[in-house]
Amino acid sequence: MTQSKATPLARTPLYTLSLELNARMTEFSGWEMPVQYSGITREHQAVRTAAGMFDISHMGKFQLTGKDVLSQIQPLVPSDLSRLQPGQAQYTVLLNPQAGIIDDLIFYYQGNDSEGRQRWTVIVNAATTQKDRSWMLEHLDPDQVHFQDQSTARTLIAVQGPEAVSHLQSLVKEDLSIIKPFGHLEGTVLGQPAFLARTGYTGEDGFEVMTEPSVGVKLWQALLAAGVTPCGLGARDTLRLEAAMALYGQDIDDTTTPLEAGLGWLVHLDSKGDFIGRSVLEQQKQTGVRRRLVGLQMQGRAIARHGYPVFHDGKPVGEVTSGTQSPTLGQAIALAYVPTELSKPEQPLEVEIRGKRYPAIVVKKPFYRRAK
């Protein structure tokens, strides 16, 4: 872990609880965060087979309120947010004029308050919180939208896995079964107000719970007492990669478009009006993209990592963006950008690892899909 005296690392309200569990801490995007508690593989399997919990309080949390917030945020994303009903959410991306991805994030529509003002909650990546905040404030009319940054005023705990709902239900007054995937509600946890969203980043069912810090501390302790396994950033990364969920800064960034990144399902050109980056995406739709983010399965025990070059017929053609040994599949998997003509499943490629090339093939994403 590295730390600058001039810029001390931030800590979440659950930091002390992680230390009490002897978590191994690391620097992540300006935060001192747990990378693992009992071991990445054990934590990973706990989420796949039972229930695990993650302190993700470092993520950015915005509240947008106004008479017509929808018309203000629609131009910022390629997804048609007008489709959402109160209690529904949309995973999408903020785009720059070149259709590059500023960040991937989730918009939660909470309906109107007693004064008829629309309420939206937005959860963004920790590393991009300040960038997203600046971009939104630059493009939202302050006379139309009241922007509140609640990033440090709320804890956020992800409870994920096949037994996550049953563990959380015992601490929640409302019936969690009424919340559909990508649904949410304002309820009570341990008798205190909480925002409960059936979303996650692991490929498993589960919830993300946003509360006041004091409630978050008690929730963590209650879940731990119930047998939920505390998990760190290491397991979160292997879980999300098995589910082929993009990691901002590695798999997607300001230079990649959603069509290149396999996120075309977020682009609703036919049902919404103008938005930032639309002309670029329209052109890419017509002409096709030159590269695509694909899944790779290594043909052996070698593990591809971020930045490793991808070869075809002896020539470098792309680069690995994420890679790991999949605990669930027992195989090395990776994501990589390659030319579109080399992106079809079963396409043989090679990945160069420390000067030696190893065989890999393109496979369909995700690498892991949970049984329904």
C-alpha positions in Angstrom: 0.0 0.0 0.0 1.3 3.4 -0.9 0.2 6.7 0.7 1.2 10.3 0.2 1.6 12.5 3.2 0.1 15.3 1.1 -3.0 13.4 0.1 -3.9 10.9 2.8 -6.1 8.0 1.7 -9.8 8.3 2.4 -11.5 5.6 4.6 -15.1 4.4 4.6 -17.2 4.2 7.8 -16.5 0.5 7.8 -12.7 0.8 7.8 -12.3 -0.1 11.5 -14.5 -3.2 11.1 -12.3 -4.4 8.3 -9.2 -4.0 10.4 -10.9 -6.0 13.2 -11.3 -8.8 10.7 -7.6 -8.6 9.8 -8.3 -7.6 6.3 -5.4 -6.9 4.0 -5.8 -3.3 3.0 -4.7 -1.6 -0.2 -4.8 1.7 -2.0 -7.6 2.0 -4.5 -8.5 5.3 -6.2 -7.5 7.4 -3.3 -9.2 5.1 -0.7 -7.7 2.6 1.8 -9.8 -0.5 1.0 -9.8 -4.2 1.9 -8.5 -6.4 -0.9 -9.1 -9.6 1.0 -10.2 -11.0 4.4 -9.9 -14.8 4.4 -8.5 -15.2 0.9 -9.7 -14.3 -2.6 -10.7 -17.8 -3.7 -12.6 -18.5 -0.4 -14.5 -15.2 -0.7 -15.2 -15.8 -4.4 -16.7 -19.2 -3.7 -18.7 -17.9 -0.8 -20.5 -15.5 -3.2 -21.1 -18.2 -5.8 -22.4 -20.8 -3.3 -23.8 -18.9 -0.3 -23.5 -15.2 0.5 -20.8 -12.6 0.6 -20.7 -8.8 1.4 -18.6 -6.0 0.1 -17.9 -2.6 1.5 -18.4 -0.4 -1.5 -19.0 2.9 0.3 -16.1 4.4 -1.7 -18.4 4.6 -4.7 -19.9 8.0 -5.7 -23.5 8.6 -4.7 -25.4 11.5 -6.2 -29.0 12.7 -5.7 -30.7 14.7 -8.4 -34.0 16.5 -7.7 -36.1 18.8 -9.9 -39.3 19.3 -11.8 -37.9 17.7 -14.9 -34.6 16.0 -14.2 -35.3 13.5 -17.0 -35.0 16.1 -19.8 -31.7 17.2 -18.2 -30.0 13.8 -17.9 -31.3 12.2 -21.2 -28.7 14.0 -23.3 -25.9 12.7 -21.1 -26.4 9.0 -21.9 -27.2 6.8 -24.9 -29.9 4.9 -23.0 -33.6 6.0 -23.1 -34.2 6.8 -19.4 -37.8 7.7 -20.1 -38.5 4.0 -20.2 -38.1 3.8 -16.4 -41.0 3.7 -14.0 -40.5 4.7 -10.3 -38.6 1.9 -8.6 -36.7 0.9 -11.7 -33.0 1.4 -12.6 -30.8 1.6 -15.8 -27.2 0.7 -16.1 -25.7 3.0 -18.7 -22.7 5.1 -19.6 -21.8 8.8 -19.7 -20.4 9.7 -23.1 -18.1 12.5 -24.3 -18.6 14.0 -27.8 -16.4 11.3 -29.4 -18.8 8.7 -27.8 -16.0 7.7 -25.5 -17.1 6.4 -22.1 -16.6 8.9 -19.3 -17.9 6.3 -16.8 -20.4 3.5 -16.4 -23.0 4.1 -13.8 -26.6 3.3 -12.7 -29.5 5.7 -12.7 -32.3 4.9 -10.2 -35.6 6.6 -10.7 -37.4 7.2 -7.4 -40.5 9.0 -8.7 -41.8 12.3 -7.4 -41.7 13.8 -4.0 -44.6 15.6 -2.3 -43.8 18.8 -4.2 -43.9 17.0 -7.6 -40.1 17.0 -8.1 -38.5 14.0 -9.7 -35.9 12.2 -7.6 -33.0 10.3 -9.1 -30.2 8.5 -7.4 -27.0 7.9 -9.3 -24.2 5.5 -8.3 -20.8 6.0 -10.0 -17.3 4.5 -9.8 -15.1 5.6 -7.0 -12.2 6.5 -9.3 -14.4 8.8 -11.4 -16.6 10.4 -8.8 -15.1 13.9 -9.2 -14.9 13.6 -13.0 -18.5 12.6 -13.2 -19.6 15.3 -10.8 -17.8 18.0 -12.8 -19.3 16.6 -16.1 -22.8 16.6 -14.7 -22.6 20.0 -13.2 -21.2 21.4 -16.5 -24.2 20.0 -18.4 -27.1 20.2 -16.0 -29.0 23.5 -15.6 -28.8 24.4 -11.9 -32.1 26.2 -12.1 -33.7 22.8 -13.2 -31.7 20.3 -11.2 -30.6 20.3 -7.5 -27.4 18.2 -7.4 -26.4 16.7 -4.1 -23.2 14.7 -3.6 -23.8 12.2 -0.9 -20.7 10.2 -1.6 -19.2 10.5 1.9 -22.5 10.8 3.8 -23.7 7.3 3.1 -22.4 3.7 3.4 -23.0 1.3 0.6 -22.9 -2.5 1.2 -23.3 -5.1 -1.5 -24.8 -8.4 -0.3 -24.4 -11.0 -3.1 -25.0 -14.7 -3.6 -27.7 -17.3 -3.7 -28.4 -16.9 0.1 -28.0 -13.1 0.1 -31.7 -12.3 0.0 -32.6 -14.7 2.9 -29.8 -13.2 5.1 -30.8 -9.6 4.3 -34.6 -10.2 4.6 -34.2 -10.9 8.4 -32.9 -7.4 8.8 -35.4 -5.6 6.5 -39.1 -4.7 7.2 -40.2 -4.8 3.6 -40.7 -7.9 1.5 -37.6 -8.1 -0.6 -39.2 -10.6 -3.0 -41.3 -7.8 -4.5 -38.2 -6.1 -5.8 -37.3 -7.3 -9.3 -33.8 -7.3 -10.8 -32.7 -3.7 -11.3 -35.6 -2.6 -9.0 -35.3 -0.7 -5.8 -37.2 0.9 -3.0 -36.8 3.1 0.0 -37.3 0.9 3.0 -35.9 0.2 6.5 -32.9 -1.8 7.6 -32.7 -2.5 11.3 -35.6 -0.1 11.8 -33.7 2.8 10.1 -34.3 4.3 6.6 -32.4 2.6 3.8 -32.2 2.6 0.0 -32.4 -1.0 -1.2 -31.5 -1.9 -4.8 -31.5 -5.4 -6.4 -28.3 -4.7 -8.4 -24.8 -6.0 -8.1 -21.5 -6.6 -9.8 -20.8 -10.3 -9.3 -23.2 -12.2 -11.6 -25.2 -13.4 -8.6 -28.5 -12.2 -7.2 -28.3 -9.8 -4.3 -28.8 -6.3 -3.1 -26.9 -3.0 -2.6 -27.9 -1.2 0.6 -27.3 2.5 1.1 -27.7 3.9 4.6 -26.5 6.4 7.1 -23.0 5.4 8.3 -24.1 4.4 11.8 -26.7 2.1 10.3 -24.2 0.7 7.8 -21.9 -0.2 10.7 -24.7 -2.1 12.4 -25.8 -3.8 9.2 -22.3 -5.0 8.5 -22.0 -6.4 12.0 -25.5 -8.1 11.8 -24.7 -9.7 8.4 -21.3 -10.9 9.8 -23.1 -12.5 12.8 -25.6 -14.2 10.4 -22.7 -15.9 8.6 -22.3 -13.7 5.5 -18.7 -13.8 4.4 -16.8 -10.4 4.2 -15.2 -10.0 0.8 -12.6 -7.6 -0.6 -11.8 -6.0 -3.9 -9.8 -9.1 -5.0 -12.9 -11.4 -5.0 -15.0 -8.6 -6.5 -12.7 -8.4 -9.5 -12.6 -12.2 -10.1 -16.4 -12.4 -9.8 -17.1 -9.5 -12.1 -14.7 -10.8 -14.7 -16.4 -14.2 -14.7 -19.6 -12.3 -15.3 -17.8 -10.3 -18.1 -18.7 -7.0 -16.4 -16.5 -4.2 -17.6 -14.1 -2.5 -15.2 -13.7 1.2 -15.9 -10.2 2.3 -16.5 -9.2 -1.2 -17.9 -12.0 -2.6 -20.2 -13.7 0.8 -20.9 -12.5 4.4 -20.8 -12.7 7.7 -22.5 -11.3 6.2 -25.8 -13.7 3.3 -26.1 -17.3 3.5 -27.3 -20.1 1.4 -26.0 -20.4 -0.4 -29.4 -16.7 -1.3 -29.3 -17.1 -2.5 -25.7 -20.0 -4.9 -26.4 -22.4 -2.5 -24.7 -24.6 -1.9 -27.7 -27.7 -2.9 -25.7 -27.3 0.4 -23.9 -27.6 2.5 -27.1 -31.2 3.3 -27.9 -30.8 5.3 -31.2 -34.4 4.6 -32.3 -36.3 5.6 -29.2 -34.6 8.8 -27.9 -33.6 12.2 -29.3 -30.2 13.7 -29.5 -27.5 13.0 -26.9 -23.8 13.6 -26.5 -21.8 11.2 -28.8 -24.9 10.2 -30.9 -23.4 11.1 -34.3 -20.3 8.9 -33.7 -22.5 6.0 -32.7 -24.7 6.4 -35.7 -21.7 6.3 -38.0 -20.3 3.2 -36.2 -23.7 1.5 -36.6 -23.6 2.2 -40.3 -20.0 1.3 -41.0 -19.3 -1.1 -38.2 -16.6 -0.8 -35.5 -13.0 -1.6 -36.2 -12.4 -3.4 -32.9 -14.4 -5.3 -30.3 -14.0 -6.3 -26.7 -14.1 -10.1 -26.7 -13.8 -12.9 -24.2 -10.7 -15.1 -24.3 -10.1 -18.5 -22.9 -6.5 -19.4 -22.5 -5.6 -22.9 -23.8 -3.4 -23.9 -20.9 -2.4 -22.7 -17.4 -0.9 -19.4 -18.5 -2.8 -16.3 -17.2 -3.2 -13.2 -19.3 -3.1 -9.9 -17.5 -4.0 -6.3 -18.3 -1.7 -4.8 -21.0 -0.5 -8.1 -22.5 -0.4 -8.0 -26.3 -2.6 -10.2 -28.4 -1.2 -11.8 -31.6 -2.6 -13.3 -34.8 -0.5 -14.9 -37.6 2.6 -13.5 -35.8 1.4 -9.9 -35.7 0.2 -7.9 -32.8 -3.5 -7.2 -33.2 -4.8 -6.2 -29.8 -4.3 -6.0 -26.1 -5.7 -7.8 -23.0 -7.7 -5.4 -20.7 -8.4 -7.8 -17.8 -7.4 -11.4 -17.0 -7.5 -13.9 -14.2 -7.7 -17.5 -13.2 -11.4 -18.2 -12.9 -12.0 -19.9 -9.5 -15.4 -21.2 -10.7 -14.3 -22.5 -14.1 -10.8 -23.5 -13.2 -9.5 -21.9 -16.4 -7.7 -18.7 -17.3 -10.0 -16.1 -18.8 -9.5 -12.6 -20.1 -11.1 -9.7 -21.9 -9.2 -8.1 -24.9 -9.8 -5.7 -27.7 -9.2 -7.3 -31.1 -10.1 -6.3 -34.7 -13.7 -7.0 -35.5 -12.8 -9.6 -38.2 -11.1 -11.7 -35.4 -13.8 -11.3 -32.8 -16.0 -14.3 -33.6 -16.2 -17.3 -31.2 -13.6 -20.1 -31.7 -11.2 -17.6 -33.4 -7.7 -18.8 -32.4 -5.3 -16.1 -31.1 -2.1 -15.9 -29.0 -1.3 -13.8 -25.9 2.3 -12.8 -25.2 3.2 -13.3 -21.6 6.7 -12.3 -20.5 8.1 -12.7 -24.0 6.4 -16.1 -24.8 3.2 -16.6 -26.7 0.4 -18.8 -25.5 -2.7 -20.0 -27.4 -6.1 -18.6 -26.6 -9.5 -18.7 -28.3 -12.4 -16.2 -28.5 -15.4 -17.4 -26.5 -18.9 -16.0 -25.9 -19.4 -13.7 -22.9 -20.2 -14.0 -20.1 -17.8 -16.7 -19.0 -20.2 -17.6 -16.1 -23.9 -17.3 -15.9 -25.8 -18.2 -12.8 -28.6 -20.7 -12.9 -32.1 -19.1 -12.8 
